[in-house]
């Protein structure tokens, strides 16, 4: 099993929070939330949905809590202070 680490950015955007993953932004890894925590949760879900689609089809079998391709995703967040 491989482990992938993705940097995600969560920052204020007017009356809500914008979150994105720079490495996967070209695949749509961008979202928002009403709170900082909600935006972080949403980007976590988005990256988990996108990650398996970047892997070859033969690797897209995994246990719950993994990317769906048998690999684990970890996070390096950059939340606004």
N, C-alpha and C positions, 0 to 999 in steps of 0.2 A: 504494500500500500504506500502511495506517495502522499506527502502533505504539501498543500499549496497554501501560501500566505499571500493575502491580498491587502493592500493599503486601501482604506476607505476614508473619504472625507465627508464630514457632516458639519454644515455651516448655516448660520441664520440667513433667511431670505425673506425679508419683510415680516409678515406675521406667521411664518412657518419655517421649517428647516429643510434644507436641500441636502441630499446625500448622493454620493457617486463613488464609483471605483475607477480610478484613472486607467488602470490596465485593461479594463473591460468596457470602458465607456463607448467604444465604437460598436459594441454589441447591445447597447441599450442599458448598461448598468448605471442607471440614474433614477432617483425617486425622491419623495419628500414625505414629511410627517408634520403633525401639529406640534410635536415636541421633539427635542433632540433625541430622546430615547426611542420614540416611535420611528423617526427617520432612520436611525441605526438599525432597528429591527427590520424595516422594509428593505434596506440595501442588503442586509444579510440574506433575506429571502431571494432577492433578485440575483445576487451572485450565485447562490445555490442552484437557481434555475438555469442560469447561463453556463456555469462551469461544465456540466455534462455535455452540453452541445458543442463544446470546444474539443472534446475527446473523440477518438475513433469509436465507431459503433461497437466494436468487440469489447470495449472496456466499460460500457454503460450498465454494468450490473453491480449494485452495491447494497450494503445494509442501510437500514434507517439511520439517519444522523450523518450520513456521508453525502457526497456530491451526486451519487447515483452512478458514478463510474468507478466506485471502489476506493476512491481517494478521500482524504480528510482535508477540510478547509479550515484554516486558522485566520485570525484577523489582526491587523495592525491598524487601529483606528486613529484618526486625526480629528477629534471633536473640538469645536470651538470652546474657548474658555469663557 
